[in-house]
């Protein structure tokens, strides 16, 4: 009887693991579709009510403390850069002075607040 309970527990663990792997794969597909190279802009609302805007485009202007993106449809977005903004270039943390016009960038910010994340690259 104990052995049957162990087998059932083992089966349940494998089934749960498979379901988790399946959900993980589905989540990756959704992430690739929505946040992949075709992303132009998005709004993401978390369960705690935090509201983030995600903008993707080409950097068209830089001024001290600000960055302007032009998105694929021509819309321009100017975002403030704060000292706490996490900026990366091809995945490597950099300072704002590394950014320049013509780079592609994804910017995550909260409404009119400063950018939280800037991910830049040459693509």
N, C-alpha and C positions, 0 to 999 in steps of 0.2 A: 504494500500500500504506500509506503514511504517512497519507493522507487517511482511509482506512478506520479506522485506529487512532484517529484524532482523533474521527471520528464515533462510534465505539463508546465512547470515553471521555466524550464529550459526552452521549450517551444515558444512560450509567451515572450521570453526575452528575445529570441531570434525574430519573432514576428514584430515586436516593437522596434527592434533595431532596423528591420527591413522597412518598416513604415517611416522611421526617422530618416533613413537614407533616401527613400523615395520622396519624402517631403523636402529634404535638402536639395535634391536634384531639381525638383519643381521650383523651389525658391531661387536656385541659381538661374534657371531659364527665365523666370520673371525678371530677376535683377538684370540679366543680360539684355532682355528686350527693352525694359523701361529705362535703364541707366547705362546702356551701351553707347556706341559711337553715334547713334541716330538721335540721342537725347537733345532736345532744344531747351526745354524748360519744364519744371515740375514743381508741385507743391506737395510736401510730405508732412502729415500731421501725426504725431506720436500719441500714444494712449494717455500721456500726462498732459496733453493739450499743447505741447510745444509745436510750433508751426514753422517749418523750414521751407525756403524757396531754393531751388536748384536751377542754375542758369549755365548754359554751355554755349560758347561762341569763341570768336577771335578777339583778342585784346586789341582795341583800337585806340585807346588813350590811357595814359598813366600820369598821375599828378601826385604830389606828396600826400599819402594817406588815402588815395582813391584809385580805382581801376574801372575802366569802362569796357564792356563787352558788346560786340555786335553779334546777335544770334543769326541763325540761318535765314530767318524770314525778314531780316533787316532791323528788327527791334533792338534798341540799345538799352543797356542796363548799367548804371553807375553804382558801384558798391564801395563803401568805406572799408579801408583796411585798418585794423586795430593791432596794437602790439601783441595781442593774444591770438591773432589769426594764424592758423597753421598753413604754411605755404610750402608746396612741394613742386619740384620740377622733375618730371620723369620718375616720380616716386622718392626723390631725395629731398629732405628738408633744406630749404634755401631762405634767404632774406628777400624782402620785396624788391630790392634793387636788381635782382637777377631777372625779374619779369621785364618783357619788352613787347612793343607793338608787333602784331603778327602771330604771336603764340596762340595756340588753342588753349582754352582753360574751362574748367568746371568750377563754379563758385557756389558754395552753400552759405546761405545767410538767413537770418530770421527777420523777415519783413524789411523794415527800413533800418534794421540794426546792421552792425558791421559784419563783414564776412567771418565765418567761423573757420571755413576751409577753402583754400584755393589750390586746385590741382592743375598745374600747367604742363604743357608739352609742345613739341614742335609740329605735331600732326596737323 
